[in-house]
Amino acid sequence: MFDLAKSEFKGEVLARNLKEFVGTTVRVVGKFVCDKTVRTKRGDYMKFGTFFDVNGDFFDTVHFPPSLRAYPIRGSGIHLIEGKVVTDFDCPAIEVSRIAPTPVHADRRSL
């Protein structure tokens, strides 16, 4: 799937190295797997996402209401994710500040 992306950029870090970057802002490229929508105690929506990187390693994301409103997850596919690496119970996740789908090459069979 990652070979279909128009961009050669595969992220600054990989999922297996996220623990080394706790507290810093990183950019990661990931294939969307699933998300879970929850409501905050104020009634706003937020999401928890799961993606995998170019090596097939999974990583989690947290989308708080302000960033989710500004940058919603737009369907399946490859996404460029920017955010701060945080840990909870020794499990790293990315607190998303921005996310955008990555353009892919057209299927030559349909041209």
Backbone bond lengths (Angstrom), bond angles and torsions (degrees), N, CA, C in turn:
res aa  C-N    CA-C-N  psi(-1)  N-CA   C-N-CA  omega(-1)  CA-C   N-CA-C  phi
1 M - - - 1.453 - - 1.527 111.14 -
2 F 1.325 117.11 -40.20 1.462 120.20 -177.48 1.528 112.00 -68.16
3 D 1.328 116.92 -23.37 1.462 120.33 177.51 1.524 111.69 -70.07
4 L 1.324 117.60 -19.02 1.466 121.34 179.69 1.522 112.98 -82.18
5 A 1.329 117.40 -12.89 1.470 120.73 -178.66 1.525 110.50 -66.96
6 K 1.310 116.05 141.09 1.464 120.45 178.52 1.519 111.76 -71.03
7 S 1.322 117.17 -27.21 1.461 122.03 -179.24 1.526 110.07 -91.76
8 E 1.313 115.80 143.08 1.464 121.22 176.05 1.525 111.49 -83.89
9 F 1.342 117.58 -10.81 1.464 122.30 -177.23 1.528 109.34 -67.96
10 K 1.323 116.58 124.29 1.467 121.67 -179.19 1.530 111.76 -114.44
11 G 1.330 116.95 15.75 1.458 121.29 177.76 1.512 112.16 102.59
12 E 1.321 114.90 157.87 1.471 120.66 178.57 1.522 111.21 -81.59
13 V 1.319 116.74 -31.33 1.471 121.30 -179.54 1.529 108.56 -134.13
14 L 1.312 114.73 162.25 1.457 121.27 176.30 1.518 109.13 -105.86
15 A 1.314 116.54 162.33 1.468 121.46 -177.40 1.522 111.71 -57.89
16 R 1.319 117.47 -39.06 1.467 120.06 -177.78 1.527 113.08 -67.13
17 N 1.333 117.93 -17.82 1.465 121.76 -178.21 1.517 113.67 -102.75
18 L 1.319 119.25 4.92 1.466 121.39 -174.44 1.523 112.85 -59.08
19 K 1.334 119.10 -35.19 1.462 121.25 -178.39 1.522 112.23 -61.17
20 E 1.314 117.14 -26.30 1.467 121.61 179.78 1.529 112.34 -74.22
21 F 1.332 117.30 -12.94 1.460 121.61 -173.81 1.528 113.28 -117.26
22 V 1.318 117.20 22.00 1.468 121.22 -179.83 1.526 109.29 -58.12
23 G 1.326 115.42 130.11 1.461 121.45 179.23 1.514 114.29 90.73
24 T 1.315 118.32 -7.07 1.458 120.77 179.99 1.528 110.30 -109.19
25 T 1.316 115.78 158.85 1.455 122.03 177.68 1.521 108.77 -90.55
26 V 1.323 116.04 130.29 1.462 121.81 -177.91 1.518 109.92 -130.10
27 R 1.329 115.05 163.85 1.459 121.83 172.39 1.522 107.76 -120.61
28 V 1.328 115.55 127.79 1.455 122.26 -176.55 1.523 108.35 -130.82
29 V 1.316 116.25 144.18 1.457 121.25 174.07 1.521 107.05 -105.82
30 G 1.340 116.20 128.67 1.455 119.80 -177.83 1.509 112.94 -143.59
31 K 1.324 115.40 151.61 1.468 122.71 174.71 1.515 107.84 -90.42
32 F 1.317 116.99 125.25 1.456 122.86 -178.80 1.523 110.55 -64.06
33 V 1.351 116.17 134.08 1.459 121.97 176.31 1.523 109.40 -110.25
34 C 1.334 116.82 -59.23 1.466 120.43 -179.53 1.523 109.45 -162.98
35 D 1.331 115.88 168.57 1.455 120.86 174.59 1.516 109.82 -143.94
36 K 1.318 114.86 163.33 1.465 121.24 176.75 1.518 107.00 -130.10
37 T 1.320 115.86 126.77 1.454 121.81 179.12 1.522 108.74 -97.19
38 V 1.332 115.32 132.47 1.465 121.51 177.01 1.520 108.41 -133.17
39 R 1.327 115.48 164.73 1.472 120.99 176.35 1.517 108.96 -107.33
40 T 1.321 115.08 141.63 1.457 120.35 174.89 1.518 108.75 -79.18
41 K 1.316 116.28 172.61 1.465 117.89 179.34 1.530 111.96 -66.94
42 R 1.329 117.57 -17.18 1.472 121.71 174.68 1.526 111.95 -85.67
43 G 1.328 117.04 -6.38 1.453 120.99 179.33 1.513 115.15 93.69
44 D 1.338 117.58 1.32 1.463 121.03 178.22 1.530 109.69 -79.52
45 Y 1.323 115.68 155.77 1.452 120.38 177.50 1.525 110.91 -89.31
46 M 1.318 115.44 143.30 1.455 122.36 170.93 1.516 106.97 -141.70
47 K 1.336 116.99 167.14 1.464 120.54 -177.71 1.519 111.36 -135.73
48 F 1.322 113.57 154.66 1.455 123.24 168.33 1.521 105.63 -117.64
49 G 1.320 116.94 129.03 1.460 120.41 -176.82 1.510 112.04 -119.29
50 T 1.327 114.96 157.64 1.458 122.14 174.14 1.517 108.06 -127.91
51 F 1.316 116.28 133.16 1.457 124.52 -179.29 1.522 108.49 -135.94
52 F 1.323 117.55 166.37 1.456 120.35 166.98 1.515 109.41 -129.27
53 D 1.336 114.83 149.76 1.458 120.43 -176.00 1.525 110.62 -90.49
54 V 1.322 115.99 -173.31 1.453 122.51 -175.53 1.534 111.97 -62.73
55 N 1.331 118.18 -23.89 1.469 121.89 177.95 1.518 112.91 -89.87
56 G 1.330 117.80 -2.08 1.455 121.03 -179.42 1.517 113.99 87.09
57 D 1.337 117.87 9.25 1.465 121.86 178.29 1.531 109.41 -87.46
58 F 1.325 116.05 135.81 1.455 121.40 -177.90 1.519 112.09 -82.52
59 F 1.340 116.06 149.61 1.462 122.08 171.69 1.524 108.43 -146.29
60 D 1.322 115.09 156.27 1.461 121.89 -176.67 1.518 110.90 -108.72
61 T 1.330 114.95 153.51 1.459 121.61 177.20 1.524 109.56 -130.10
62 V 1.322 114.66 153.21 1.463 122.10 175.68 1.521 106.83 -123.61
63 H 1.338 116.28 126.76 1.463 122.38 -177.31 1.528 107.74 -117.54
64 F 1.329 116.82 98.29 1.459 120.94 178.67 1.528 109.88 -73.95
65 P 1.334 118.22 159.06 1.472 121.46 -173.03 1.533 116.17 -48.99
66 P 1.345 120.26 -47.09 1.477 117.62 -178.51 1.531 113.25 -60.82
67 S 1.339 117.71 -45.40 1.463 119.15 -179.47 1.523 111.49 -72.68
68 L 1.333 117.70 -31.83 1.466 120.46 178.36 1.524 110.89 -66.39
69 R 1.337 117.50 -38.66 1.475 120.25 177.13 1.527 111.28 -66.29
70 A 1.340 116.10 -41.67 1.461 119.98 -177.73 1.527 112.66 -77.42
71 Y 1.334 116.22 -34.99 1.463 121.29 -175.72 1.529 110.46 -135.42
72 P 1.331 117.68 77.34 1.469 119.54 179.35 1.534 110.80 -70.98
73 I 1.321 115.85 156.22 1.463 120.45 174.11 1.524 106.72 -72.87
74 R 1.309 116.31 123.59 1.467 120.80 -174.71 1.527 110.64 -105.22
75 G 1.313 116.55 77.78 1.454 122.19 174.24 1.514 114.58 71.89
76 S 1.328 114.18 -175.80 1.457 119.31 -179.61 1.522 109.14 -77.47
77 G 1.288 116.19 172.06 1.453 120.93 -179.92 1.508 111.17 121.88
78 I 1.307 114.85 -168.16 1.462 121.96 -178.16 1.523 108.61 -92.50
79 H 1.331 116.30 135.44 1.455 121.60 -178.71 1.528 110.52 -127.99
80 L 1.320 115.50 145.38 1.457 122.12 169.59 1.520 106.31 -94.71
81 I 1.319 116.07 123.27 1.467 122.24 -174.36 1.516 108.66 -119.16
82 E 1.339 115.87 130.62 1.464 121.31 175.26 1.514 108.00 -121.65
83 G 1.322 116.14 133.71 1.447 119.51 179.23 1.512 112.36 179.10
84 K 1.319 113.83 177.39 1.461 121.27 -178.35 1.529 109.43 -92.07
85 V 1.329 115.93 136.12 1.458 120.88 178.31 1.527 108.54 -81.34
86 V 1.330 115.68 127.03 1.466 122.75 178.34 1.522 108.11 -127.68
87 T 1.328 116.55 162.71 1.457 119.91 175.08 1.520 109.68 -126.95
88 D 1.312 114.63 147.17 1.451 122.28 174.80 1.524 105.87 -141.30
89 F 1.322 116.91 121.66 1.458 122.08 -175.02 1.524 111.27 54.62
90 D 1.328 116.25 40.95 1.464 124.89 177.76 1.534 112.80 64.12
91 C 1.322 117.28 21.07 1.462 122.13 178.06 1.534 108.50 -114.77
92 P 1.333 117.60 117.75 1.464 119.06 -177.68 1.526 112.45 -74.67
93 A 1.319 115.06 149.00 1.461 122.77 174.80 1.526 107.57 -147.90
94 I 1.307 116.21 164.04 1.462 121.23 178.17 1.516 108.25 -107.98
95 E 1.328 115.37 121.67 1.462 122.19 174.95 1.525 105.83 -84.83
96 V 1.312 116.58 102.14 1.465 123.06 -167.38 1.527 111.96 -70.35
97 S 1.338 114.93 130.16 1.458 120.02 170.77 1.530 109.63 -103.49
98 R 1.361 116.54 -34.49 1.466 121.12 176.36 1.524 109.80 -146.20
99 I 1.323 115.57 147.45 1.468 121.40 175.63 1.514 108.12 -147.92
100 A 1.342 116.13 141.07 1.467 120.55 179.50 1.521 109.18 -148.91
101 P 1.332 116.27 143.25 1.465 118.67 175.60 1.523 110.32 -68.74
102 T 1.319 115.75 147.17 1.457 122.14 178.84 1.524 108.91 -96.38
103 P 1.327 118.03 129.15 1.471 119.69 178.78 1.530 110.85 -63.28
104 V 1.323 115.50 144.27 1.466 120.64 177.89 1.522 109.42 -119.77
105 H 1.332 115.55 158.13 1.462 120.77 177.07 1.521 109.78 -67.61
106 A 1.319 116.11 148.64 1.461 121.47 178.45 1.527 109.54 -69.18
107 D 1.309 116.00 151.93 1.446 122.13 176.39 1.527 108.34 -72.92
108 R 1.327 116.85 117.21 1.474 120.80 -176.25 1.532 112.37 -64.42
109 R 1.306 117.14 -23.29 1.459 120.16 -179.44 1.520 111.77 -69.35
110 S 1.341 117.21 -22.02 1.462 119.52 -178.10 1.536 113.08 -98.26
111 L 1.321 116.04 3.33 1.481 119.29 -179.63 1.505 112.11 -86.01
